[in-house]
Amino acid sequence: MSGKFLGVGWKFPIEVDKTTGRIKTSSQEEDIKEAIGLILNTRKGERIMRLDFGSRIHDYVFEDMRETTIHLMKNEIQQAILDWEPRVKNIKVQIEEDSEVPSKLNVDISYVVRTTNNLFNMVYPFYINEGVQTD
C-alpha cells in the first residue's frame, strides 16, 4: 500500500534515459523530494489551469533579510508544502544564511512521510538576489 501511495512520477528536472529513450522516473521518497522542490520553484500564478499551485517565496528576492522576513518565508514554505504535498506531515522549516555565499540562504526542510513514518530532510538553496552564480 505505501509504495502505491508514495507514487512514481517523472524525474525532475526531466531527463531521458539514454538506454531506453524513455523519460526517467523517480519513485517513493525521491518523488516526494522532487515534488517539494517543484512546489517551491513554481511561483503562484505561473502554472496555467492551476494558478494557486506553488509558493510565494520568490516574492522575497531582494528583501531585507530581517527576522520578520525569515519568519514569513518559513510560514510560506510550510504552508505551500501542506497545501500541495499530501504525502508528508510534521513539516519543519529552518532558514540560515550560507557561510560561504553571502547572497544565499539554506532552507532546511524536514518532514515525515505519512505511510512509513520515516523522517526525511532536504536543503533548498534560496538566492536573495536574482542572477547570482550557482556553481
C-alpha positions as CSV (number, residue, x, y, z in Angstrom):
1,M,0.0,0.0,0.0
2,S,2.7,2.6,0.9
3,G,4.5,2.2,-2.4
4,K,1.4,3.0,-4.3
5,F,0.6,6.0,-2.1
6,L,4.1,7.3,-2.4
7,G,3.9,7.1,-6.2
8,V,6.0,7.3,-9.2
9,G,6.5,10.4,-11.4
10,W,8.7,11.9,-14.0
11,K,12.2,12.7,-12.7
12,F,12.6,16.4,-12.1
13,P,14.4,18.0,-13.8
14,I,13.1,15.9,-16.7
15,E,15.8,13.5,-18.1
16,V,15.8,10.9,-20.9
17,D,17.2,7.5,-20.3
18,K,19.9,7.1,-22.9
19,T,19.5,3.3,-23.0
20,T,15.7,3.1,-23.4
21,G,14.9,6.6,-24.8
22,R,12.2,6.9,-22.2
23,I,11.6,9.7,-19.7
24,K,13.3,8.8,-16.4
25,T,11.1,8.4,-13.4
26,S,11.6,8.8,-9.6
27,S,9.6,6.9,-7.0
28,Q,8.6,6.9,-3.4
29,E,10.7,9.3,-1.2
30,E,12.7,10.6,-4.1
31,D,9.5,11.5,-5.9
32,I,8.3,13.4,-2.8
33,K,11.6,15.3,-2.5
34,E,11.4,16.3,-6.2
35,A,7.7,17.3,-5.8
36,I,8.6,19.6,-2.9
37,G,11.3,21.2,-5.0
38,L,8.8,21.7,-7.8
39,I,6.3,23.3,-5.4
40,L,9.0,25.8,-4.1
41,N,10.3,26.5,-7.6
42,T,6.9,27.4,-9.0
43,R,5.6,30.9,-8.5
44,K,1.9,31.1,-7.7
45,G,0.1,32.2,-10.8
46,E,2.7,30.7,-13.1
47,R,1.0,27.3,-13.8
48,I,-1.8,27.6,-16.3
49,M,-5.1,26.0,-15.2
50,R,-3.8,25.8,-11.6
51,L,-2.9,29.4,-10.7
52,D,-2.8,28.7,-7.0
53,F,-0.2,26.0,-7.3
54,G,3.3,26.8,-5.9
55,S,4.6,29.3,-3.4
56,R,5.3,32.9,-3.0
57,I,8.9,32.6,-1.6
58,H,10.2,34.3,-4.8
59,D,8.5,37.5,-3.6
60,Y,11.2,37.7,-1.0
61,V,14.1,38.1,-3.5
62,F,15.8,41.5,-2.9
63,E,14.0,41.8,0.6
64,D,16.0,42.9,3.6
65,M,16.5,39.5,5.4
66,R,15.4,40.5,8.9
67,E,13.9,38.2,11.5
68,T,10.3,39.1,10.3
69,T,11.1,38.3,6.7
70,I,12.7,35.0,7.6
71,H,9.6,34.1,9.7
72,L,7.3,35.0,6.8
73,M,9.4,32.8,4.4
74,K,9.2,29.9,6.8
75,N,5.4,30.2,7.0
76,E,5.1,30.4,3.2
77,I,7.2,27.4,2.6
78,Q,5.5,25.3,5.3
79,Q,2.0,26.3,4.0
80,A,2.9,25.6,0.4
81,I,4.1,22.1,1.3
82,L,1.0,21.5,3.4
83,D,-1.3,22.6,0.6
84,W,0.4,20.7,-2.2
85,E,2.2,17.6,-0.8
86,P,-0.3,15.3,0.9
87,R,2.2,12.5,1.4
88,V,4.0,14.3,4.2
89,K,3.3,15.6,7.7
90,N,5.2,17.3,10.6
91,I,6.9,19.8,8.3
92,K,9.6,21.9,10.0
93,V,11.5,24.7,8.2
94,Q,14.7,26.3,9.3
95,I,16.5,29.1,7.4
96,E,20.1,30.0,7.8
97,E,22.5,32.2,5.9
98,D,25.1,30.3,3.9
99,S,28.5,30.9,5.4
100,E,30.3,30.7,2.0
101,V,27.8,32.5,-0.3
102,P,26.5,35.7,1.3
103,S,23.6,36.1,-1.1
104,K,22.3,32.6,-0.4
105,L,20.0,31.2,2.3
106,N,19.9,27.5,3.1
107,V,16.3,26.4,3.7
108,D,16.4,23.1,5.7
109,I,13.1,21.3,5.4
110,S,12.3,18.2,7.5
111,Y,9.2,16.1,7.2
112,V,7.7,12.7,8.0
113,V,6.4,10.5,5.2
114,R,2.8,9.6,6.2
115,T,2.7,6.0,5.1
116,T,6.1,5.0,6.5
117,N,6.6,7.4,9.4
118,N,10.2,7.9,8.2
119,L,11.8,11.2,8.8
120,F,13.4,12.9,5.8
121,N,15.0,16.3,5.2
122,M,16.3,18.3,2.3
123,V,18.1,21.6,1.8
124,Y,16.6,24.1,-0.7
125,P,19.0,26.8,-1.7
126,F,17.3,30.3,-1.9
127,Y,19.2,33.1,-3.5
128,I,18.4,36.5,-2.1
129,N,19.5,38.3,-5.3
130,E,18.4,37.1,-8.7
131,G,21.1,36.4,-11.2
132,V,23.6,35.0,-8.6
133,Q,26.0,32.4,-9.9
134,T,25.0,29.0,-8.7
135,D,28.2,26.9,-9.3
